[in-house]
């Protein structure tokens, strides 16, 4: 696997984790998988939650850019 591919895979994993966390997937506080399906009446995420998700996405994009830069430098 090249560095670019590894960087892209890492960025994709971070993005998926952010989306699962932000969309209510994963597990509840007890560690058990959540069976509840979010409904249309579920409140929107708070501004701090959105800011955290945006930071995760920005970090993932930065990782991809660093991987691209490294790949270009290595030819």
N, C-alpha and C positions, 0 to 999 in steps of 0.2 A: 504494500500500500504506500503510495507516495505521500509526501507531507501535505500536499494540497488536499488529497482525498481524506487523509486523517483529520486535517483541520476542518474540512467540510462535515465529516461525520461527527466530530465533537460538537461543532456548532449546531448541527441538526439535533443532536441528543439534548443539548441545553435548551433549544427552542421547544422541543417536544415536552421536556420536563416542565418548562414554564407554562406551556399551554395546558397540560394536565392539571397542574397546580391551580392555575387561574380559572379553569373551567369546572372545578369541583370534583375532578376525578381523584384517583388515588385511594387513600384510606381515611377513616375518621380518627378521632383522638385516641381510640383504643388500639389502633393499628390494623383493624379489620377493614377489608375492602368496603367501600361505600356502595350500597345497592340503590341509593336514591338517585333518580333521574332528575336533573335540574328542570324546573318548570318555567314556563314563560313569565311567571310572576316572581321568579327569583330576582332579588335586587341586583342592580348593577354593581360591579366591583368599586370599591372606594378609590379615591384618587391616589392614595398611598399604595394600594395594590396594583393599580395601573402603572404607577411610577416604577414599582419593583419589576413588573413584567417588561416594561420598556427598557430598563437597565439590563435585564437578562438578554433581551434581543440585541441591544447595542453591543453587549459583551460578546455575544455569539458572532455578530457581524465583524467585530474587531478581530476575533480569532480567525475568521475566514480571510480577512484582509492580510493578517500577519502570515498565514499559511501561503497565500498567493504570493506575497512578497518574498518569502523564503524560497518558494518554488522557482520564482523568476530569477532570484540570485544564484540558485544552484544550477540553472539552465536545464 
